[in-house]
Amino acid sequence: QSIGLGMDVHAFNEEGKKVIDKKGELICSSVFPSMPIYFWNDHNNKKYKDAYIIDIEDPETTAFSSSEIIHRNNPGNLRILKASKTDKKPKSFDEAFKMAKGQKTFTFKGKSYARVTKDEIEKRMKLLTGSIDLSKIANSDIVIEAVFENMSVKKEVFSALNSIVRPDTILATNTSYLDINEISSVVTNPGRVLGMHFFSPANVMRLLEIVRAEKTNPEVLATVLKLAKTIKKAGAVAGVCYGFIGNRMLSGYAREAHKLVLEGAKMQQVDRVLFDFGMPMGVIAMADMAGIDIGYRLREQMDESTYDIPSTYVADRLVEMGRYGQKSGGGFYDYSPGNRTPIPAAVSEKLVSEAARKFGIQQREIHDNEIVERCFYA
């Protein structure tokens, strides 16, 4: 099994500058047979606690002295702070952890990688130690779950956490779509459950969706809002609905982009037009960066009548081929080793033609202004 270290872990180190010298440990658990689970544990120390003192008077908030992140990346994907993929498959936790801390997994351009210097990465790596003892998280103040988007797996994790951590430990999920009310139903005190959806790449994106579930306590919500400020994220509160805010907006935007491709536009044309219009990157390239398997796993749990099948056809076939995006070396686009520049992929073009025939779509020339109008009016 390969090991994946959550990209979000560094936010508690990089952004919380007062606590950069604290010790921490990464814990791998084999409790759940379907996947490796990872916990980030910060050892209690006064300096860390002082850095997280909460000073909002109404409602009352809680100070943090320790936190965990549970994360699961796809098989074969080895990442720390968006470290580049390695083809070597570790045979044990110890070997995986050693590989994860090794600097060979990073591709540096000049003096930095993903806006983090080599010296800073080395400093952070020294803060990590490994363990397989799940009881290490028992006294945590907050746990952030980030396993893949599958409701039964999420509930399995939260059920286990419910029996391990303190009754007042805040339990957050990084889900981008799923019903947090249902996730919290397996927790004895659902008032401590809410969503903390980090956007990728988490070391760059400031937005943090904080999702208030039906039974989330005001104190818990206020505490996490303060935590967002502490780690220099822009916390936006959302209610429970499909896709919350960001992905609810994204669904129509992405649907039209992929429909345009089926109708005759090139993927690189769509991305270029959206970028030129003012977006940080095109929506198809963005999907490759985030991982196109996320949507695939979600659709596996959905009724086909609830989403547009033609616009997801190419993505689903790519995932079934093992093409998850940048993290697997290819998705909608191809990628050269150590380079995240999208390269048009023959396999994607072939699937687009296949989908057009399958769904009876007549391909034609697509003008740039149509791409702008359909994507943004969606």
C-alpha positions as CSV (number, residue, x, y, z in Angstrom):
1,Q,0.0,0.0,0.0
2,S,1.1,3.5,-0.7
3,I,0.7,6.2,1.8
4,G,-1.0,9.6,1.3
5,L,-0.4,12.5,3.6
6,G,-3.1,15.1,3.7
7,M,-2.3,18.3,1.9
8,D,-4.2,20.2,4.5
9,V,-1.8,19.2,7.3
10,H,0.6,21.9,6.5
11,A,-2.0,24.7,7.1
12,F,-1.6,24.1,10.8
13,N,2.1,24.5,10.5
14,E,2.8,26.9,7.7
15,E,0.1,29.4,8.6
16,G,0.3,29.0,12.4
17,K,3.7,30.6,12.6
18,K,3.7,30.7,16.4
19,V,3.6,26.9,16.5
20,I,6.0,25.9,13.8
21,D,8.5,24.4,16.2
22,K,6.0,22.2,17.9
23,K,6.3,18.4,17.6
24,G,3.7,16.4,15.8
25,E,3.1,12.9,14.6
26,L,1.4,11.1,11.7
27,I,-0.6,8.1,12.7
28,C,-1.5,5.4,10.3
29,S,-4.4,3.2,11.3
30,S,-5.4,-0.2,9.9
31,V,-8.7,-0.1,11.8
32,F,-10.7,0.3,8.6
33,P,-9.9,-2.6,6.2
34,S,-11.0,-0.8,3.1
35,M,-8.4,2.0,3.3
36,P,-5.4,3.4,5.1
37,I,-6.4,6.2,7.5
38,Y,-4.0,8.9,8.6
39,F,-4.2,11.2,11.6
40,W,-2.2,14.3,12.2
41,N,-1.6,14.8,15.9
42,D,-0.1,17.9,17.5
43,H,1.4,17.2,21.0
44,N,-0.1,19.3,23.8
45,N,2.1,22.2,24.7
46,K,1.4,25.6,26.1
47,K,2.9,27.5,23.2
48,Y,0.5,25.8,20.8
49,K,-2.5,26.3,23.1
50,D,-1.7,30.0,23.5
51,A,-1.5,30.4,19.7
52,Y,-5.0,29.1,19.5
53,I,-6.6,31.0,22.3
54,I,-10.1,32.0,21.2
55,D,-11.3,35.4,22.1
56,I,-14.8,35.7,20.6
57,E,-17.1,36.5,23.5
58,D,-20.5,35.6,21.9
59,P,-20.9,32.8,21.3
60,E,-18.3,31.2,23.5
61,T,-15.5,29.4,21.7
62,T,-13.0,26.7,22.6
63,A,-9.2,26.8,22.5
64,F,-7.3,24.1,20.7
65,S,-4.3,22.3,22.0
66,S,-4.2,19.4,19.5
67,S,-5.7,18.5,16.2
68,E,-5.8,15.6,13.7
69,I,-6.5,15.2,10.1
70,I,-7.7,11.9,8.7
71,H,-6.8,11.6,5.0
72,R,-6.9,9.0,2.3
73,N,-5.4,9.6,-1.1
74,N,-5.9,7.3,-4.0
75,P,-3.8,4.1,-4.4
76,G,-0.4,4.7,-5.8
77,N,-0.4,8.3,-4.9
78,L,2.3,9.6,-2.5
79,R,1.9,13.3,-1.6
80,I,3.0,15.7,1.1
81,L,2.1,19.3,0.5
82,K,1.3,18.4,-3.1
83,A,4.5,16.4,-3.4
84,S,4.9,14.8,-6.8
85,K,3.8,11.2,-7.5
86,T,6.2,8.3,-7.0
87,D,6.0,4.9,-8.8
88,K,7.6,3.0,-6.0
89,K,5.1,1.2,-3.8
90,P,6.0,0.8,-0.2
91,K,5.4,-2.6,1.4
92,S,4.8,-1.4,5.0
93,F,3.8,1.7,7.0
94,D,7.4,2.3,8.1
95,E,8.7,2.2,4.6
96,A,5.8,4.4,3.3
97,F,6.4,6.9,6.1
98,K,10.1,7.0,5.3
99,M,9.4,7.6,1.6
100,A,6.9,10.3,2.5
101,K,9.5,12.2,4.5
102,G,12.1,11.8,1.8
103,Q,12.9,14.9,-0.3
104,K,13.1,12.9,-3.5
105,T,9.3,13.1,-3.8
106,F,9.5,16.9,-4.4
107,T,10.3,18.6,-7.6
108,F,11.7,22.0,-6.9
109,K,11.6,24.9,-9.4
110,G,14.3,27.3,-8.4
111,K,14.3,27.6,-4.6
112,S,10.7,26.6,-3.8
113,Y,8.1,23.9,-4.4
114,A,4.4,25.0,-4.4
115,R,5.4,28.3,-2.8
116,V,7.2,26.5,0.0
117,T,11.0,26.6,0.2
118,K,13.1,23.5,0.4
119,D,14.4,24.5,3.9
120,E,10.8,25.0,5.1
121,I,9.8,21.6,3.8
122,E,12.7,20.0,5.5
123,K,11.8,21.8,8.8
124,R,8.2,20.5,8.5
125,M,9.3,16.9,7.7
126,K,11.2,16.9,11.0
127,L,8.0,17.6,12.8
128,L,6.5,14.3,11.7
129,T,6.8,10.9,13.4
130,G,4.9,7.8,12.6
131,S,2.7,5.4,14.6
132,I,-0.1,2.9,14.1
133,D,-1.7,3.4,17.5
134,L,-5.2,4.8,16.9
135,S,-5.5,5.7,20.6
136,K,-3.1,8.5,20.1
137,I,-6.0,10.8,19.0
138,A,-8.1,10.1,22.1
139,N,-7.4,13.5,23.7
140,S,-7.6,15.6,20.5
141,D,-9.5,18.9,20.5
142,I,-10.5,18.7,16.8
143,V,-10.3,15.9,14.2
144,I,-10.7,16.6,10.5
145,E,-11.8,13.7,8.3
146,A,-10.8,13.7,4.6
147,V,-11.4,10.2,3.3
148,F,-12.8,9.8,-0.1
149,E,-16.4,10.8,-0.9
150,N,-18.4,7.7,0.1
151,M,-21.1,8.0,2.7
152,S,-20.7,4.5,4.2
153,V,-16.9,5.1,4.7
154,K,-17.5,8.5,6.2
155,K,-20.0,7.1,8.7
156,E,-17.6,4.2,9.5
157,V,-14.9,6.7,10.4
158,F,-17.1,9.0,12.5
159,S,-18.6,6.0,14.3
160,A,-15.1,4.9,15.3
161,L,-14.1,8.4,16.3
162,N,-17.2,8.7,18.4
163,S,-15.9,5.8,20.6
164,I,-12.3,7.0,20.7
165,V,-12.1,10.8,21.2
166,R,-13.4,13.0,24.1
167,P,-17.1,13.9,24.2
168,D,-16.2,17.5,23.5
169,T,-13.8,16.9,20.6
170,I,-14.9,18.8,17.5
171,L,-15.4,16.4,14.6
172,A,-15.1,18.0,11.1
173,T,-15.5,16.5,7.7
174,N,-13.8,17.7,4.6
175,T,-16.6,16.4,2.3
176,S,-17.3,18.6,-0.7
177,Y,-20.8,17.2,-1.4
178,L,-22.2,14.7,1.1
179,D,-25.0,15.3,3.6
180,I,-23.3,16.2,6.9
181,N,-26.5,15.7,8.8
182,E,-26.4,12.0,7.8
183,I,-22.7,11.8,8.7
184,S,-23.4,13.2,12.1
185,S,-26.2,10.7,12.8
186,V,-23.6,8.1,14.0
187,V,-22.2,10.5,16.6
188,T,-23.5,10.6,20.1
189,N,-23.2,14.4,20.3
190,P,-24.0,15.6,16.8
191,G,-23.6,19.2,18.0
192,R,-19.9,18.9,17.7
193,V,-20.0,17.9,14.0
194,L,-19.6,20.3,11.0
195,G,-17.9,20.6,7.7
196,M,-14.5,22.0,7.0
197,H,-14.1,21.8,3.2
198,F,-10.6,22.9,2.1
199,F,-10.2,23.8,-1.5
200,S,-7.3,22.4,-3.5
201,P,-4.5,23.2,-3.7
202,A,-5.0,23.8,0.0
203,N,-1.6,25.5,0.4
204,V,-2.6,28.1,-2.1
205,M,-6.4,28.4,-1.9
206,R,-7.6,30.6,1.1
207,L,-11.3,29.6,0.9
208,L,-12.5,27.3,3.6
209,E,-16.2,26.3,3.5
210,I,-17.5,25.8,7.0
211,V,-20.7,23.9,6.8
212,R,-23.2,24.2,9.6
213,A,-25.1,21.0,10.1
214,E,-28.7,20.9,11.5
215,K,-27.4,20.2,15.0
216,T,-24.1,22.0,15.0
217,N,-23.6,24.0,18.3
218,P,-23.0,27.8,17.9
219,E,-19.9,27.4,20.0
220,V,-18.5,24.8,17.7
221,L,-19.2,27.0,14.6
222,A,-17.6,30.1,16.2
223,T,-14.6,28.1,17.2
224,V,-13.9,26.8,13.7
225,L,-14.5,30.2,12.3
226,K,-11.8,31.5,14.6
227,L,-9.5,28.6,13.7
228,A,-10.0,29.5,10.0
229,K,-8.6,33.0,10.8
230,T,-5.8,31.5,12.8
231,I,-4.6,29.5,9.8
232,K,-5.2,32.4,7.5
233,K,-8.1,30.9,5.6
234,A,-11.2,32.8,4.5
235,G,-14.0,30.9,6.3
236,A,-17.4,31.0,4.5
237,V,-20.3,29.5,6.4
238,A,-22.7,27.3,4.4
239,G,-25.7,25.2,5.1
240,V,-26.2,21.6,4.2
241,C,-27.2,21.2,0.6
242,Y,-25.7,19.4,-2.5
243,G,-22.3,20.8,-3.1
244,F,-22.7,23.5,-0.4
245,I,-21.6,26.8,-2.1
246,G,-18.5,26.2,-4.2
247,N,-19.4,22.9,-5.8
248,R,-23.0,23.8,-6.2
249,M,-21.9,26.7,-8.4
250,L,-19.3,24.5,-10.1
251,S,-21.8,21.8,-11.2
252,G,-23.5,23.9,-13.9
253,Y,-20.3,25.7,-14.9
254,A,-18.4,22.3,-15.4
255,R,-21.5,20.6,-17.1
256,E,-21.6,23.3,-19.8
257,A,-17.9,23.1,-20.4
258,H,-18.0,19.4,-21.0
259,K,-21.1,19.6,-23.1
260,L,-19.3,22.2,-25.3
261,V,-16.4,19.7,-25.7
262,L,-18.9,17.0,-26.8
263,E,-20.4,19.5,-29.3
264,G,-17.1,20.2,-30.9
265,A,-14.9,22.5,-28.8
266,K,-11.4,21.3,-27.8
267,M,-10.7,20.9,-24.1
268,Q,-7.7,23.3,-24.4
269,Q,-9.9,25.8,-26.2
270,V,-12.5,25.8,-23.4
271,D,-9.8,26.2,-20.7
272,R,-8.1,29.0,-22.7
273,V,-11.3,31.0,-23.1
274,L,-12.2,30.7,-19.4
275,F,-8.7,31.7,-18.4
276,D,-8.6,34.6,-20.7
277,F,-12.0,35.7,-19.3
278,G,-10.4,36.0,-15.9
279,M,-10.6,32.6,-14.2
280,P,-7.3,31.4,-12.5
281,M,-7.4,28.3,-14.6
282,G,-9.8,26.5,-16.9
283,V,-12.4,24.2,-15.4
284,I,-11.2,21.1,-17.1
285,A,-7.6,21.6,-16.0
286,M,-8.9,22.4,-12.6
287,A,-10.7,19.0,-12.5
288,D,-7.4,17.3,-13.3
289,M,-5.7,19.2,-10.5
290,A,-8.4,18.3,-7.9
291,G,-8.8,14.7,-9.1
292,I,-11.6,13.6,-11.5
293,D,-12.1,10.5,-9.4
294,I,-13.9,12.6,-6.7
295,G,-16.9,13.2,-8.9
296,Y,-16.8,9.6,-10.1
297,R,-17.0,8.2,-6.6
298,L,-19.9,10.6,-5.8
299,R,-21.8,9.6,-8.9
300,E,-21.5,6.0,-8.0
301,Q,-23.8,6.8,-5.1
302,M,-26.3,8.8,-7.1
303,D,-29.3,8.1,-9.2
304,E,-28.5,8.6,-12.8
305,S,-31.6,10.8,-13.2
306,T,-30.0,13.4,-10.9
307,Y,-27.0,14.4,-13.1
308,D,-26.2,14.8,-16.8
309,I,-24.8,11.5,-18.1
310,P,-23.3,12.7,-21.4
311,S,-21.3,15.5,-19.8
312,T,-19.7,13.0,-17.3
313,Y,-19.2,10.2,-19.7
314,V,-15.6,11.0,-20.6
315,A,-14.5,11.6,-17.0
316,D,-16.0,8.3,-15.9
317,R,-14.3,6.3,-18.6
318,L,-11.0,8.0,-17.8
319,V,-11.2,7.1,-14.1
320,E,-12.0,3.5,-15.0
321,M,-8.7,3.6,-17.0
322,G,-6.9,4.7,-13.9
323,R,-6.5,8.3,-15.1
324,Y,-7.4,10.4,-12.1
325,G,-5.8,13.7,-13.1
326,Q,-2.4,15.2,-12.2
327,K,-1.9,12.8,-9.3
328,S,-1.9,9.8,-11.6
329,G,0.1,11.4,-14.4
330,G,-2.9,11.9,-16.6
331,G,-6.6,12.7,-16.6
332,F,-8.4,14.8,-19.2
333,Y,-4.8,15.9,-20.2
334,D,-1.5,14.2,-20.2
335,Y,1.4,15.5,-18.0
336,S,5.1,15.2,-18.2
337,P,6.9,14.0,-15.1
338,G,7.5,16.9,-12.7
339,N,5.4,19.3,-14.9
340,R,1.8,20.2,-14.3
341,T,1.3,21.9,-17.7
342,P,-1.7,20.2,-19.5
343,I,-0.9,18.4,-22.7
344,P,-3.8,17.4,-25.0
345,A,-4.4,13.7,-24.6
346,A,-5.2,11.4,-27.6
347,V,-7.2,9.1,-25.3
348,S,-9.5,11.9,-24.2
349,E,-10.1,13.0,-27.8
350,K,-11.0,9.5,-28.7
351,L,-13.5,9.2,-25.8
352,V,-15.0,12.6,-26.8
353,S,-15.7,11.2,-30.3
354,E,-17.1,8.0,-28.8
355,A,-19.4,9.9,-26.5
356,A,-20.7,12.2,-29.3
357,R,-21.6,9.1,-31.4
358,K,-23.1,7.3,-28.4
359,F,-25.4,10.3,-27.5
360,G,-26.2,11.4,-31.0
361,I,-24.4,14.8,-30.7
362,Q,-23.5,16.5,-33.9
363,Q,-20.2,18.2,-33.6
364,R,-19.6,21.7,-35.0
365,E,-17.3,24.7,-34.7
366,I,-17.7,26.4,-31.3
367,H,-16.9,30.1,-31.0
368,D,-15.2,31.6,-27.9
369,N,-18.1,33.8,-27.0
370,E,-20.4,30.8,-26.8
371,I,-18.1,29.2,-24.3
372,V,-18.2,32.3,-22.1
373,E,-21.9,32.7,-22.2
374,R,-22.9,29.1,-21.6
375,C,-20.4,28.4,-18.9
376,F,-21.0,31.6,-16.9
377,Y,-24.8,31.8,-17.5
378,A,-25.2,28.1,-16.3
